[in-house]
């Protein structure tokens, strides 16, 4: 008899994502016609069942399934892992939990989320939960940071790509070779081709160096080398977009492209001890390469040479032990000393952080052409001419930063 009635009930949950989202949205908008039909149908069903007599319990149990949202009673058992993705609604999370065997129905989780104002605080990530849980308990587990599966790795500012690959490999057990292979095509990893434009006369070299933004990353389980590097590139693009890096460089830096500014930021990151110096160091680099203030349009810095040494698998060297043959090596594409070494390096030489990027994007307006670390605390000194350069040297010698023949000025 009941099978023949058009009761207007919602269909039992089958974990169909689109249907549940639609139903949830309708309830949020205050649609109430379905509730009225349901109440009427329940009354009719009870009247009918009352007339049937002692066998009513069997029929009533069938009808009750339409009105009572299926939910597990206990705290659950075993373990399951679920992922909350960016943009997930309560319905999306409910579907994920249902498919993983955590909750008995998507509706049960939606109801629990509607009744708990903290449900909007669920963070993106992977979580450990139990199978066959009461939906309200599952929600509480998702709100508890202790249940979040963290496979995090922190990339410090100024780290070069080769060191990043090694660090990521140790964390994920993915071979370094896979990261190197993925890095061969930065555009495929999400770096827009427009980033590699230069206007300084040098051929643009597509390298991933500079685009792996230093931050703490939560690595998803089973992530590939390509996915991890793409995630870091996406972070770089998000940060530079938020600070309007491209727009500011194009508007204020007088023909310098964003890629040239990124190279400058990477050098400032490598040369500066304190974050406050990164903008002024960038200005020195610009003054040397893009103006006539310096004796050549070259950088004459050691950090680029040390970057090249590290790419060769060699240890970096202090300035006072670098050989002339190393400084003027014509085979070094990152050479900044001597004839033919004008301009910025062919790629960035580190992965700069926010302060270095901001400094290169909008440096202070000074005439400095020298910068030096003048004490053992990392204090930076600046100079605009030969006399100020010599004074910087004397200060360094007085502070025991330089010794011996280097102090004969």
FITI-798234 format. One record per atom (N, C-alpha, C): x, y, z. Coordinates in steps of 0.001 Angstrom, whole numbers. Each point is the difference from the previous one (the first is absolute). Layout:
BEGIN
       u       v       w
       X       Y       Z
...
END
This chain:
BEGIN
       u       v       w
     838   -1206       0
    -838    1206       0
     876    1260       0
    1019      39     926
     845    1173      93
     807     180   -1260
     370   -1111    -639
     811     100   -1204
    -726     753   -1096
   -1299      27      46
    -776     634   -1063
    -240    1486     265
     386     514    1181
    -282    1390     327
    1090     908    -520
    -411    1132    -546
     956    1038    -360
     136     919    1214
     995    -334     881
     102     712    1262
     789    1293    -100
     697     202   -1097
     779    1230    -147
    1240      10     875
     540   -1185     347
    1192     -51     843
    1244     270    -822
    1050     520     692
    1315      56    -622
     497   -1416    -178
     736    -251   -1091
     559   -1328    -218
    1035    -307    1061
     164   -1260     384
    1048    -349     949
    1348     387    -571
     935     284     899
    1347     417    -427
     721   -1107    -753
     551     370   -1144
     815    -924    -784
    1352     591    -293
     341    1087     685
    1327     583    -160
     205     715   -1314
   -1101     442    -642
     151     694   -1269
     240    1464     275
    1190     479    -350
     482    1326     399
    -893    1134    -485
    -368     -49   -1256
    -783    1100    -563
   -1357     125     643
    -659   -1191     267
   -1338      42     571
      24     595    1393
     976    -390     790
      48     493    1374
     318    1482      44
     876     467    -887
     316    1426     -16
   -1257     802    -304
    -775    -491    -963
   -1210     716    -384
    -982      62    1160
    -155   -1135     711
    -922     -26    1119
     437     909    1125
    1332      -9     261
     547     841    1082
    -220    1471    -305
     236     386   -1242
    -162    1393    -389
   -1447     429     156
    -919    -901    -346
   -1411     354      85
    -409     236    1446
     526    -854     918
    -329     190    1407
     569    1299     536
    1204     364    -467
     616    1244     456
    -828    1205    -425
    -655    -110   -1149
    -782    1116    -521
   -1384      65     631
    -287    -944     891
   -1255      80     738
   -1172    -689    -671
     246    -850   -1024
   -1086    -719    -647
    -689    -918     984
   -1313      80     167
    -657    -809    1022
   -1099    -873    -530
    -290     -15   -1310
   -1131    -764    -524
     220   -1487     199
    1236    -438    -110
     302   -1423     163
    -311    -443    1412
     281     844     992
    -258    -354    1402
   -1502    -179     236
    -802     886    -592
   -1439    -116     178
    -548   -1285    -587
     481    -342   -1197
    -455   -1243    -629
     416   -1200     831
    1188      82     573
     500   -1117     788
    -852    -213    1251
    -323    1089     694
    -829    -113    1199
   -1366    -592    -335
    -590     475   -1094
   -1301    -520    -413
      95   -1490    -302
    1071    -368    -710
     177   -1404    -358
     182    -852    1242
     714     524     993
     207    -755    1233
   -1331    -257     698
    -844    1021      76
   -1313    -159     647
    -832   -1040    -717
      17      78   -1348
    -772    -970    -778
     520   -1411     231
    1335     -98      51
     580   -1335     192
    -378    -558    1362
      11     852    1043
    -344    -468    1343
   -1459    -443      79
    -874     754    -679
   -1414    -388     -23
    -152   -1368    -641
     660    -160   -1149
     -87   -1277    -696
     563   -1136     839
    1166     256     615
     626   -1046     796
    -836    -333    1227
    -652    1036     563
    -855    -254    1157
   -1132    -939    -340
    -467      71   -1262
   -1080    -878    -414
     447   -1410    -305
    1256    -169    -184
     490   -1336    -371
      72    -905    1213
     299     591    1177
       1    -807    1211
    1390    -436     398
      85   -1239     568
    1233    -490     590
    1152    -111    -956
    -243    -124   -1312
    1104    -121    -948
     552    1338    -425
    -410    1046     687
     389    1345    -425
    1481     264     155
     662    -691     961
    1400     317     256
     885    -203   -1212
    -304   -1049    -782
     810    -261   -1187
    -129    1136    -989
   -1214     419    -264
    -207    1095    -930
     535    1306     534
    -170     218    1311
     471    1253     584
    1519     139    -103
     691   -1124     165
    1466      47     -98
     427     437   -1391
    -743    -455   -1010
     312     399   -1373
    -271    1490    -197
   -1073     500     543
    -342    1399    -155
     983     890     763
     405    -465    1191
     883     808     836
    1309     349    -704
     476    -895    -859
    1250     253    -708
     -71    1246    -882
   -1248     359    -385
    -158    1206    -814
      81    1267     851
    -338     -99    1264
    -105    1177     845
    1191     198     923
     673   -1055     399
    1133      81     905
    1288     -48    -817
     832    1012     146
    1252      42    -748
     924   -1110     476
     439    -879    -897
     881   -1103     401
    1285     528     624
     351    -512    1185
    1204     449     702
     482   -1143     878
    1309    -132     115
     550   -1002     908
    -157     493    1432
    -110    -938     930
    -212     360    1399
    1300     154     776
     985    -815    -294
    1192     -65     832
    1125     920    -437
    1111     -68     735
    1157     851    -292
     835    -494   -1174
    -364   -1149    -540
     742    -528   -1132
    1189    -848     428
     647    -597    -977
    1155    -848     281
     931       9   -1203
    1211    -539     186
     952     -44   -1097
     472    1399    -362
     471     153   -1206
     525    1298    -440
    -267     210   -1478
    -272    1239    -353
    -142     400   -1409
     635    1374    -139
     470     300   -1192
     540    1342    -285
    -866     648   -1069
    -361    1239     244
    -813     742    -961
     673    1335    -267
    -265     562   -1166
     604    1276    -381
   -1070    1058    -192
     181    1119     658
    -845    1170    -199
     725     915    -975
    -634     267   -1110
     637     791   -1049
    -470    1446      47
     801     872    -599
    -337    1422     -49
   -1351     187    -707
    -890     739     611
   -1304     268    -602
   -1067   -1029     339
     337   -1052     758
    -989   -1027     343
   -1128     591     847
   -1220    -376    -327
   -1173     356     802
    -244   -1112    1008
    -976     202     899
    -365   -1050     948
    -445   -1249    -745
    -684     199   -1110
    -437   -1140    -804
    1189    -752    -576
     973     744    -536
    1191    -640    -565
     726    -837    1049
     156     574    1196
     676    -723    1071
    -814   -1220     405
   -1325     171      62
    -864   -1127     331
     125   -1139    -989
      67     336   -1277
     171   -1030   -1041
    1328    -722     197
    1065     770     269
    1316    -607     223
     -45    -958    1182
    -613     421    1097
     -93    -841    1192
    -845   -1241    -270
   -1093     164    -719
    -877   -1131    -310
     715   -1022    -877
     700     502   -1010
     706    -914    -905
    1119    -753     699
     543     594    1067
    1079    -649     748
    -531    -907    1111
   -1329     -93     117
    -591    -874    1009
      15     587    1395
     143    1320      87
      85     653    1308
   -1388     307     546
    -844     639    -807
   -1363     310     426
    -986    -859    -785
   -1176    -187     570
    -994    -873    -615
    -717     674   -1154
     -92    1334      60
    -660     732   -1081
     565    1410     -97
     -77     543   -1185
     440    1376    -209
    -902     953     783
   -1296    -318      36
    -949     871     699
     335     120    1476
     473   -1095     591
     339      44    1420
    1120    1001     252
     981      42    -887
    1091     956     197
    -482    1428    -263
    -824     183   -1024
    -534    1334    -279
    -778     520    1208
    -828    -865     595
    -769     402    1177
     927     377    1152
    1059    -798     202
     953     278    1077
     702    1337    -237
     333     276   -1265
     674    1262    -343
    -925    1188     219
   -1295    -177    -317
    -951    1087     186
    -211     316    1475
     150   -1013     842
    -244     167    1435
    1234     464     763
    1158      -4    -663
    1255     390     663
     589    1198    -731
     -40    1153     631
     467    1235    -651
    1496     -41    -312
     747    -866     669
    1438     -98    -243
     330    -774   -1266
    -990    -579    -642
     256    -832   -1179
     673     787   -1117
    -206    1300     -33
     611     836   -1039
    1500     152     206
     496    -462    1150
    1428     127     312
     826   -1197    -432
    -609    -966    -652
     759   -1162    -468
    1042     463   -1014
    1249    -403     212
    1105     430    -848
     277   -1006   -1114
     573     511   -1079
     416    -865   -1098
    1112    -927     495
     -50   -1257    -420
    1039    -949     394
    -536   -1415      89
     874    -908     419
    -388   -1395     205
    -157    -268    1491
    -982    -868     329
    -313    -265    1401
    -123   -1494     250
     420    -392    1220
    -238   -1354     464
   -1325     -18     751
    -904    -876    -408
   -1284    -159     674
    -249   -1497     175
   -1158    -346     542
    -340   -1417     173
   -1148    -381    -928
    -130   -1252    -284
   -1090    -466    -844
   -1267    -200     834
   -1126     186    -657
   -1321    -197     600
    -181     836    1269
     211    1278    -160
    -144     948    1105
   -1334     727     -60
    -436     443    1152
   -1113     934      50
     453    1280    -695
    -826     572    -854
     399    1135    -836
     495    1179     838
    -668     262    1125
     414    1121     853
    1398    -235     560
     326   -1256     296
    1336    -315     509
    1052     143   -1102
    -369    -362   -1210
     919     154   -1135
     325    1474    -215
   -1007     850     148
     206    1436    -150
     970     509    1062
    -162    -463    1228
     900     420    1087
    1437    -418    -312
     186   -1174    -565
    1348    -456    -347
     622     878   -1085
    -794     448    -944
     513     869   -1057
     371    1377     528
    -612     398    1100
     290    1310     594
    1201     -42     950
     466   -1199     306
    1127    -148     932
    1310     -72    -772
     897     999     147
    1269      10    -736
     851   -1248     236
    -209    -665    1132
     791   -1194     308
    -269   -1127    -994
   -1138      45    -659
    -352   -1063    -938
     451     302   -1426
     603    1155    -178
     466     378   -1330
    1300    -734    -325
      67    -575   -1177
    1186    -723    -435
     967    1013    -595
    1102     236     685
     956    1010    -436
    1259    -677    -524
     306     289   -1243
    1247    -470    -603
     686    1242    -535
     385     868     945
     466    1327    -383
    1497      78    -195
     408     903    -863
    1413     274    -223
     157    1516    -139
     997     547     685
     240    1441     -32
    1189     310    -893
    -214     852    -980
    1056     436    -912
     433    1399     439
    1225     158     473
     448    1317     459
     295     946   -1157
     -12    1276     289
     301    1017   -1004
    1446    -140    -478
     200     172   -1291
    1343     -15    -554
     539   -1362    -370
    -747   -1060     252
     457   -1344    -370
     -29    -150   -1514
    1014    -637    -569
      16    -210   -1450
    -783   -1261    -336
    -381    -127   -1260
    -860   -1113    -398
     612   -1365     304
    1294    -167    -249
     620   -1307     243
    -118    -399    1462
     173     956     902
    -150    -290    1427
   -1466    -291     346
    -922     678    -686
   -1427    -247     224
    -366   -1409    -425
     499    -437   -1150
    -295   -1356    -464
     490   -1034    1012
    1178     233     550
     555    -924     983
    -866     -30    1258
    -438    1162     446
    -839      73    1203
   -1350    -672    -239
    -593     250   -1153
   -1283    -616    -327
     138   -1507    -132
    1094    -442    -564
     230   -1438    -173
      78    -706    1350
     700     597     945
     120    -601    1332
   -1352     -70     700
    -856     987    -271
   -1303      33     649
    -983    -967    -642
      53    -110   -1316
   -1012    -775    -733
     489   -1354    -505
    1306    -218      27
     620   -1220    -548
     -75     -62   -1524
    -379    1103    -618
      32      83   -1466
    1433     284    -416
     571    -749    -938
    1396     224    -397
     240    1416    -506
    1176     536     318
     370    1334    -467
     -86      77   -1516
     339   -1089    -670
     -22     -26   -1465
   -1380     334    -544
   -1053    -386     718
   -1360     292    -476
    -311    1490     117
     499     631    1047
    -193    1449     124
     775     734   -1092
    1221    -437    -266
     799     624   -1051
    -676    -153   -1358
    -548   -1169    -252
    -667    -244   -1286
   -1231     884    -147
    -769     118    1072
   -1209     835     -45
     357    1463    -199
    1133     418     562
     390    1419     -39
     498     442   -1369
     229    -929    -903
     525     365   -1314
    -980     846    -811
   -1281     -84     332
   -1003     788    -730
    -795     838     993
     510    1175     371
    -704     846     972
   -1402     398    -443
    -187     186   -1305
   -1322     402    -501
   -1025   -1099     273
     419   -1261    -168
    -907   -1115     262
    -384     -65    1477
     835     550     860
    -278      17    1438
    -828    1212     416
    -311     865    -961
    -886    1125     295
     613    1372    -108
    1312      93    -298
     610    1320    -156
    -413     572   -1351
    -715    1111     -45
    -393     576   -1291
    1229     337    -845
     -57    -284   -1276
    1126     267    -893
     377    1480       5
    -968     863     288
     259    1444      14
    1012     398    1068
     204    -846     990
     954     320    1058
    1439     -17    -504
     270    -673   -1093
    1379    -164    -458
     428    1060   -1027
    -762    1073     -82
     339    1085    -924
    1088     883     624
    1036     334    -805
    1056     918     427
     140    1109   -1023
     410    1183     477
     238    1127    -914
    1420     544     138
     852    -764     680
    1368     479     229
     990    -538   -1026
    -516    -610   -1055
     874    -487   -1062
     516   -1410     200
    -254    -592    1158
     451   -1360     251
   -1083   -1002    -390
     448   -1153    -506
    -940   -1045    -357
    -660    -541    1257
   -1305    -137     -52
    -723    -491    1164
     176   -1507     143
     309    -435    1196
     172   -1422     295
   -1133    -444     919
    -758    -992    -416
   -1127    -468     799
     490    -955    1084
     -24     499    1210
     429    -767    1162
   -1065      99    1080
    -108   -1038     813
    -953      39    1103
     540     789    1182
    1298     313     -44
     613     770    1089
    -726    1333     173
    -330     301    1236
    -691    1248     301
   -1494    -142     152
    -569   -1105    -533
   -1457    -154      -6
    -515    -966    1057
     891    -575     807
    -424    -908    1071
     -71     812    1299
   -1162     508     271
    -140     972    1087
     298    -628    1355
     846     642     818
     331    -530    1321
   -1168     120     973
    -460   -1142     498
   -1139     -36     919
     -77   -1405     578
    -964    -226     872
    -261   -1341     511
   -1130    -611    -812
     244   -1164    -539
    -977    -666    -862
    -449   -1315     625
   -1280    -256     -98
    -537   -1295     406
     -61    -882   -1245
     807   -1029     -24
     102    -859   -1169
   -1092   -1068      37
    -891     -38    -978
   -1044   -1030     -20
     603   -1395    -162
    -598   -1002     616
     488   -1365    -192
     -27    -380   -1482
    1015    -725    -422
     111    -506   -1370
     173    1118   -1030
     347    1201     435
     230    1091    -949
    1243    -303    -831
      -9     395   -1267
    1139    -199    -878
     928    1210      75
    1193    -163    -553
     943    1125     -36
    -612    1175    -744
    -675    -282   -1107
    -632    1062    -789
   -1051     743     820
    -805    -732     745
   -1064     628     787
     569     864    1121
    1068    -467     636
     599     762    1095
     620    1294    -517
     756     -96   -1086
     620    1203    -553
   -1058     966    -533
   -1048    -534    -589
   -1090     860    -486
    -666     745    1150
    -135    -667    1137
    -583     629    1177
     858    1177     463
    1319    -159     -78
     899    1072     414
      -9    1152   -1001
     -93    -322   -1277
    -116    1040   -1020
   -1300     783     194
   -1065    -719     281
   -1295     657     220
      69     958    1186
     734    -381    1035
     171     878    1153
     769    1254    -408
    1049    -169    -802
     762    1155    -493
    -907     951    -770
    -807    -543    -897
    -875     841    -812
   -1051     692     857
    -499    -688    1022
    -981     603     896
     611    1170     767
    1209    -212     538
     665    1045     781
     330    1208    -872
     591    -230   -1158
     370    1124    -870
   -1236     714    -541
   -1083    -738    -177
   -1241     645    -450
    -562     889    1107
      42    -480    1238
    -530     775    1115
     800    1284     222
    1316     -60    -205
     811    1209     200
      99     846   -1267
    -665    -456   -1072
       0     698   -1299
    1432     191    -518
     757   -1059      68
    1408      39    -390
     153     384   -1467
    -692    -696    -880
     149     244   -1440
    -422    1425    -341
   -1170     417     492
    -517    1328    -330
     920    1102     504
     532    -162    1215
     857    1028     590
    1324     102    -747
     601   -1141    -321
    1269      17    -729
    -176     657   -1365
   -1048    -375    -702
    -221     560   -1332
    -292    1493      53
    -618     452    1077
    -367    1412     104
    1134     873     530
     856    -549     869
     970     828     717
    1466    -250    -329
     312   -1107    -613
    1411    -337    -128
     605     370   -1348
    -658     804    -777
     581     580   -1202
     521    -980   -1030
    -833    -946    -409
     391    -924   -1056
     558   -1320     491
     249    -115    1301
     443   -1279     553
   -1193    -949      30
     193   -1226    -446
   -1106    -951     -17
    -138    -680    1361
   -1166    -580     263
    -178    -732    1262
    1036   -1102     196
     423    -657   -1097
    1007   -1061     152
    1340     588     445
     372    1132    -543
    1232     657     422
     -98     431    1470
   -1175     455     403
    -202     379    1403
      62   -1230     901
    -499   -1133    -483
      68   -1243     770
    1451    -443     170
     791     118   -1061
    1428    -326      99
     667     896    1039
    -337    1287     -49
     549     949     973
    -401    -376    1418
   -1257    -374     202
    -467    -414    1330
     762   -1217     490
     285    -926    -897
     714   -1220     396
    1425     319     448
     621    1008    -622
    1356     401     398
     -42     742    1337
    -969     895     146
    -145     728    1264
    -253    -975    1150
    -764   -1041    -271
    -256   -1018    1020
    1295    -702     404
     836    -296    -991
    1256    -698     264
    1040     892     669
     -14    1293    -292
    1030     911     490
    -340     641    1341
   -1276      80     338
    -419     723    1210
     -81    -930    1204
     489     497    1127
    -149    -731    1258
   -1334     353     644
    -353    1273     -28
   -1235     483     613
   -1035     364   -1062
   -1240    -306     287
   -1074     269    -952
    -117    1481    -347
     305     861     952
    -166    1435    -233
     936     522   -1097
    1042    -757    -330
     974     456    -992
    -349    -406   -1430
    -986    -837    -176
    -216    -586   -1318
    -394    1021   -1059
    -780     997     380
    -369    1032    -958
    1191     841    -410
     824     377     970
    1137     868    -312
    1077    -758    -790
     181   -1283     308
     921    -822    -798
    -497     -95   -1437
   -1297    -163    -171
    -567     -31   -1355
     297    1291    -746
     -85    1122     714
     292    1285    -646
    1454      56    -458
     935    -506     801
    1399     -47    -417
     150    -811   -1284
    -669   -1145     -60
      84    -858   -1184
    -554     709   -1228
   -1120     679     153
    -571     757   -1118
     941    1121    -430
     584     711     973
     900    1103    -332
    1236    -483    -746
     471   -1168     315
    1180    -524    -683
    -314    -416   -1442
   -1131    -655    -189
    -301    -595   -1311
    -741     953    -931
    -869     833     547
    -894     780    -851
     312    1502     -24
    1083     421     667
     378    1416     -42
    1491     117    -308
     475    1220     -76
    1426     252    -237
     736     369    1295
    -564    -316    1135
     605     374    1276
    1223    -847     336
      20   -1247    -482
    1094    -917     320
    1010      15   -1138
    1197    -546     239
    1048      40   -1030
    -289    -952   -1159
    -925    -929     184
    -448    -878   -1087
   -1457    -347     254
    -637    -611    -971
   -1391    -425     192
     -28   -1460     451
     888    -294     928
     133   -1367     516
    -275       4    1503
    -278   -1175     532
    -347     -96    1416
    1217    -176     903
     961    -798    -442
    1187    -312     798
    -377    -460    1414
    -787   -1056      43
    -407    -589    1280
     425   -1463      31
     201    -511    1208
     477   -1374     149
   -1138   -1017     121
   -1186     456     376
   -1100    -946     213
    -383    -722   -1285
      90     681   -1138
    -323    -653   -1269
    1041   -1066    -328
    1274     304     276
    1051    -984    -226
    -200   -1215     900
    -337     228    1268
    -237   -1115     916
   -1216    -824    -409
    -992     647    -580
   -1149    -735    -523
     456    -978   -1084
     863     478    -877
     524    -847   -1070
     795   -1174     581
     800     259    1016
     760   -1074     638
    -938   -1056     580
   -1069     442     614
    -951    -948     595
    -725    -809   -1070
    -264     616   -1142
    -600    -765   -1102
     944   -1092    -494
    1293     216     165
    1001    -989    -407
     256   -1035    1094
    -726      94    1100
     203    -931    1094
    1162     374     900
     472    1247     -80
    1124     467     801
    -487     888    1140
     841     146    1002
    -348     848    1139
     225    1470    -338
    -845     897     515
     224    1444    -212
    1240     445     762
     551    1130    -391
    1232     506     596
    -181    1433     514
     753     333    1039
      20    1378     478
     733     875   -1013
    -339    1278      16
     566     926    -989
    1520      36      22
     594     -94    1211
    1447     160      94
     791   -1226    -446
    -692   -1091    -344
     712   -1185    -469
    -336    -347   -1458
    -862     797    -611
    -314    -239   -1409
    1211     352    -869
     299    -849    -949
    1144     204    -887
    -394     863   -1190
     961     692    -562
    -258     806   -1198
    -499    -877   -1132
     539   -1209     -96
    -436    -919   -1061
   -1469    -366     152
    -507      30    1227
   -1413    -279     239
    -846    1243    -269
     483    1137     414
    -744    1245    -201
    -169     332   -1478
    1031    -300    -795
     -18     394   -1415
    -140   -1195    -947
    -486   -1115     508
    -153   -1215    -810
    -972     253   -1148
     450     -23   -1256
    -882     293   -1132
   -1060   -1076    -234
     199   -1173     596
    -959   -1085    -177
   -1158      76     994
      99     914     936
   -1038     141    1019
   -1105     919    -519
   -1210    -545    -256
   -1097     846    -512
    -525     984    1038
     415    -163    1256
    -442     902    1066
    1119     962     414
    1025     127    -828
    1114     905     305
    -474    1450       7
     428     746    1011
    -369    1422     100
    1227     901      23
    1188    -554    -197
    1244     774      -9
     636     -47   -1387
     587    1107    -405
     792      24   -1218
    -784     291   -1260
     749      54   -1097
    -575     318   -1303
   -1046   -1036    -408
   -1103     514    -509
   -1071    -893    -454
    -925    -469    1101
     178     529    1218
    -828    -436    1130
   -1009    1064     415
    -291     924    -904
    -956    1057     336
   -1405    -576     184
    -809     724     755
   -1403    -366     154
    -261    -976    1130
   -1249    -371     122
    -420    -947    1025
     318   -1420    -427
      62    -946     929
     212   -1404    -357
   -1115    -520    -903
     226   -1182    -569
    -958    -549    -962
   -1283    -491     654
      45    -287    1305
   -1184    -429     752
     117     546    1417
   -1064    -122     797
     138     275    1435
    1042    -937     618
     530     367    1152
    1005    -841     659
    -486    -517    1358
   -1261     234     318
    -608    -538    1217
   -1502     154    -145
    -728    -483     999
   -1446     179      30
    -339    1024    1083
    -262    1252    -415
    -169    1090     966
   -1341     -32     714
       9     564    1209
   -1223     135     769
    -682    1325    -241
   -1007     287     801
    -838    1179    -195
     785    1303      96
     872     115     998
     731    1259     184
     935     288   -1165
     650   -1035    -513
     900     189   -1141
    -791     387   -1243
   -1157    -625    -198
    -831     332   -1153
    -495    1442      81
    -449     398    1185
    -470    1375     173
    1139     995    -191
    1187    -363     482
    1148     887    -137
     394     223   -1440
     -34   -1055    -804
     343     133   -1419
   -1109     677    -783
   -1212    -176     455
   -1153     589    -663
     -30    1515     177
     355     460    1191
    -104    1429     303
    1110     414     972
    1250      47    -465
    1130     310     883
      61    1485     331
     725     364    1063
     160    1427     336
     811     696   -1085
    -219    1281    -157
     677     777   -1047
    1301     576     553
    1100    -726    -219
    1310     459     468
    1002     -85   -1154
    1172     615     218
    1080     -56    -996
    1072   -1018     376
    -308    -899     907
     978    -984     461
     468    -904   -1146
    1291    -265     -16
     544    -976    -953
     859   -1054     715
      94     125    1332
     735    -984     792
    -860    -448    1182
     106   -1260     358
    -554    -484    1267
     980   -1032     553
     179      39    1303
     933    -914     661
    -502    -318    1394
     281   -1208     448
    -295    -377    1375
    1142     494     867
    -252     976     843
    1091     715     673
     304    -505    1414
    -801    -911     518
     324    -584    1303
    -510   -1433      48
     309    -672    1106
    -343   -1413     122
   -1461    -219     382
    -733    1075     209
   -1434    -106     256
    -812      -2   -1293
     657     291   -1115
    -695      31   -1277
    -478    1371    -410
     463    1034     704
    -385    1369    -358
     541     346   -1388
    -848     584    -816
     404     358   -1359
     365    1479     -76
    1116     278    -693
     393    1373    -263
     -99     279   -1487
    -209    1262    -360
    -208     365   -1403
     907    1167    -372
     337      62   -1274
     836    1080    -482
    -401     455   -1384
     261    1310    -282
    -386     579   -1287
    1190     296    -906
    1226     -94     552
    1184     344    -782
    1230    -697     586
    1163     274    -604
    1226    -669     417
     378     335    1433
    -177    1249     421
     344     389    1362
    -854    -758    1025
   -1278     -95    -272
    -877    -722     921
     291   -1498     -26
     443    -497   -1135
     412   -1401     -96
    1188    -260     921
    1002     865     -46
    1178    -174     838
    -350      94    1492
    -944     860     321
    -426     109    1394
    -688   -1285     460
    -749    -608    -879
    -648   -1278     331
    1047   -1072     273
    1050     -14    -809
    1073    -972     198
     672     208    1360
     273    1251     333
     629     291    1288
    -886    -451    1171
   -1294     204    -135
    -933    -436    1048
       9   -1515     126
      29    -689   -1120
      29   -1462      18
    1276    -513     673
    1112     653    -283
    1269    -409     603
      -1     270    1503
    -564    1129     398
     -76     332    1424
    -867   -1006     752
    -992    -537    -675
    -909    -969     621
     442   -1448    -225
    1214    -173    -546
     588   -1321    -226
    -770    -844   -1017
    -794     665    -836
    -681    -711   -1082
    1001    -274   -1122
     887     959    -212
    1108    -166    -956
    1313      73     770
     993    -713    -508
    1320      18     628
    1075     -39   -1084
    1240     206     403
    1132    -154    -893
      41     995   -1127
     428    -469   -1163
     204     864   -1159
   -1271     670    -492
   -1158    -590     349
   -1259     604    -420
    -245    1347     663
     733     288    1058
    -195    1251     723
     938    1115    -487
     777    -259   -1008
     943    1004    -519
    -709     915    -985
    -755     935     499
    -719     950    -866
     365    1412     399
END
